[in-house]
Every structure is written in structure tokens, then in C-alpha cells.
Amino acid sequence: MTALLDAAAAPLAAIHLCIWATLLGNLWYLRQHATAPRIDRTDLPRLSVCIPARNEADNLKRLLPALLDQTVPALEVVVWDDGSDDGTWSLLQGVDDPRLVACRGEGPPPGWMGKVHALYQATRRASGDRYLFLDADVELSDPEALRRLVERFEALPSASVASGLPSYQGGAPLLVSLVPSALLTGLPWPLVRPFRASSLAALNGQCWMIDADAYHTHEPHAQVRGEILEDVEIGRYLKTEGMTPVLLDVHREVTVRMYGSFREAWRGFRKNAYLILGGTPVAFVGLFAFFASVWVLAPVVSLWFLASIWGLKLVTDRWTTLPIWMTALAPLSYALGSLLQLDSAVHHWTGRVTWKGRSVSPRSHS
């Protein structure tokens, strides 16, 4: 057993060094896009904020007033009610503001995922020069938040699509905290622009922005209509079309309040976890073994790996303003993440993935 542990130490050390290099490189990268020149109000582009909403009345009570209080002068908020059976539609009808475009559907047609269809339909009604896609559980920090986002987008090179790294809150912090950890350690963002491989691309579907003309040229939601993990697939698709995904640090502007309870979070992440780890049995087994070895089993090999895991989690937690006690429980977070991945795989393999009262068809397992 000792010989086996010693043999595992060297490759695990190399992997942890690569993860640290990725994290530090990404923090440097985020600082390069941290500020942008101020744009005069009259020169700001028209902005359409597109929001999918299925049973989101409680979240929209927070988000809509904050959106309509923004200082962006030419603002349009398009909300597509995706067959809600709570008070979402009544809430939207009760907002007396011409900037709100409220639309309602009865669910996606065959072959479409609900969120993808809702956003696609929202873009049919949008009239802005730029589209900002936000989830309904987003909160904005202050009335200047969207203006800063637009200014930073305008400062990017042409043919860019911007995605945001927000701060996170939620009813299951041990699981939610794994999201910024994955965004900051899972993809080397400085390599996205110089290397054209589509695998070096992704978006965070909770917050992303694109030029309206570019959107309608490529119609990304129509291209990934049946995808559960649509944001990653959109990022990869747009990169094959010559656009470059860029990650912006928006944790001072945007907070995502993900899920109200541990049970809700588990079910929400369950629909995605298997797909993040490849979406096929062979890919899942390999990537799950990698994740479990690096994040869960490595401390058995050496306490130095436990220190590395704590250090990595400390940086990602503090960068996105998560509390220090979350970092102390990092090993538990990653252990829960592994169990969640297994549960997700089983539910996809048996066709039992559901979300918000709808069955979510798994992708092919072949």
C-alpha cells in the first residue's frame, strides 16, 4: 500500500501544480479586463436584457426592480414566462413600465430544452444593440452595475462574447461554492483566444453578453436547442464560428442566489454534472476517476495535497466573497461533489432526470 501511495504522489503533484498555474493565470487574466473607459450616456448602446422564467416569481420580485432602476439609458427587459404555474405571469403583468417586455409560452416544442427555447423566443422580441442574458436568480449590486458591464464589453476586441464570474449565495453553499471553483480552475482562460480549439471555450449561462447582430448571424440558441448544458455548448459553437468567449469578473456587480435548499440544489446540479463530465459512460468514468483522485483521494496520499486543496478553495472562495468557513469544509464539498456526479450519472443512464416539473431527456449514451 505504501508503494502504491508513493507511486501516486508524483502524478498528483504534477496535476496540482497545473491547477495552481491555471488558477493564478486566470486571476491575472481577470485583472486585465477589470476596468474599462467610461462611456458617455449618449454613446451607450441599446441594451436588451433577456431572462428565462419558469416559476420565478420570488426571484423576479428582487431582480426586476433592480433592473428597472439601472442608469443604462436605452434599456429593454425581455422576460419569457416558460409555462409557469406560480405567480410569475401575474407579477409580470403587474409591472407598469414600458421597458419591460413580458411574453408567455406554454413550454418548449419537441427537441428544445425549456431555458434554451425561452431565451431564443426572448431574442425574437428584443430590439437592442447588445443582448445580456441573465438568469432570474441574479441580483445586481447597484444602479450602475449594468453600465459597468456594458462599458467593459465595449472595451473588448471585436468578435468577443463576454461571460461573467459572479459572486454566489444559496441554500446549499457546500455545493454552490464548487461553481466558482470550477470556473477558475477548470479552464485556462488566457489560452482561449490564442488557441482555436473549441474545447478551450465555455460560457457561464447565468450572465453573458453578445452583440445583437453577431447573435442573429449565428443564432446560438437554435444551434444547441436540445442541450441541457447549453452555455458550454454555445461557447464552443461560437468559437468555431470565429468568436472568442471572454470571462469577466463581475462579482462586484452580479450575485447569483442559486437554489433555496440543499435538496433543490442537488436536483439542479444533478441534471448537469454528468454532462460536465463528458456525457457518455466512457468519458464519465475517466473524468470521474480524475476528479475523485485529485480532489477527494489525494489527501490520503499526502497531507500536502490536503493543504493544496484548502489553498485552492481559499483563493476561489475569497475571490467570489464566499465565507471562510466554506473553505474549512472544502474536503466535504468535494466529497459531496463526487457523490453528486455519481447520482447524476445514474439518473441520466436511467432516464430519470427532471427539473421544475419536467422530464429532461438525457443525451445519447453511445
Secondary structure as GFF3:
##gff-version 3
##sequence-region A 1 366
A	DSSP	alpha_helix	2	32	.	.	.	ID=ss1
A	DSSP	three_ten_helix	41	43	.	.	.	ID=ss2
A	DSSP	beta_strand	47	53	.	.	.	ID=ss3
A	DSSP	alpha_helix	57	68	.	.	.	ID=ss4
A	DSSP	beta_strand	75	82	.	.	.	ID=ss5
A	DSSP	alpha_helix	88	93	.	.	.	ID=ss6
A	DSSP	beta_strand	100	105	.	.	.	ID=ss7
A	DSSP	alpha_helix	114	125	.	.	.	ID=ss8
A	DSSP	beta_strand	130	134	.	.	.	ID=ss9
A	DSSP	beta_strand	138	140	.	.	.	ID=ss10
A	DSSP	alpha_helix	145	154	.	.	.	ID=ss11
A	DSSP	beta_strand	160	165	.	.	.	ID=ss12
A	DSSP	beta_strand	167	170	.	.	.	ID=ss13
A	DSSP	alpha_helix	173	176	.	.	.	ID=ss14
A	DSSP	alpha_helix	178	185	.	.	.	ID=ss15
A	DSSP	three_ten_helix	189	191	.	.	.	ID=ss16
A	DSSP	beta_strand	207	211	.	.	.	ID=ss17
A	DSSP	alpha_helix	212	218	.	.	.	ID=ss18
A	DSSP	alpha_helix	220	223	.	.	.	ID=ss19
A	DSSP	alpha_helix	230	240	.	.	.	ID=ss20
A	DSSP	beta_strand	244	249	.	.	.	ID=ss21
A	DSSP	beta_strand	254	258	.	.	.	ID=ss22
A	DSSP	alpha_helix	262	276	.	.	.	ID=ss23
A	DSSP	alpha_helix	281	291	.	.	.	ID=ss24
A	DSSP	pi_helix	292	297	.	.	.	ID=ss25
A	DSSP	alpha_helix	298	301	.	.	.	ID=ss26
A	DSSP	alpha_helix	303	319	.	.	.	ID=ss27
A	DSSP	alpha_helix	324	328	.	.	.	ID=ss28
A	DSSP	alpha_helix	330	349	.	.	.	ID=ss29
A	DSSP	beta_strand	354	355	.	.	.	ID=ss30
A	DSSP	beta_strand	358	359	.	.	.	ID=ss31
###
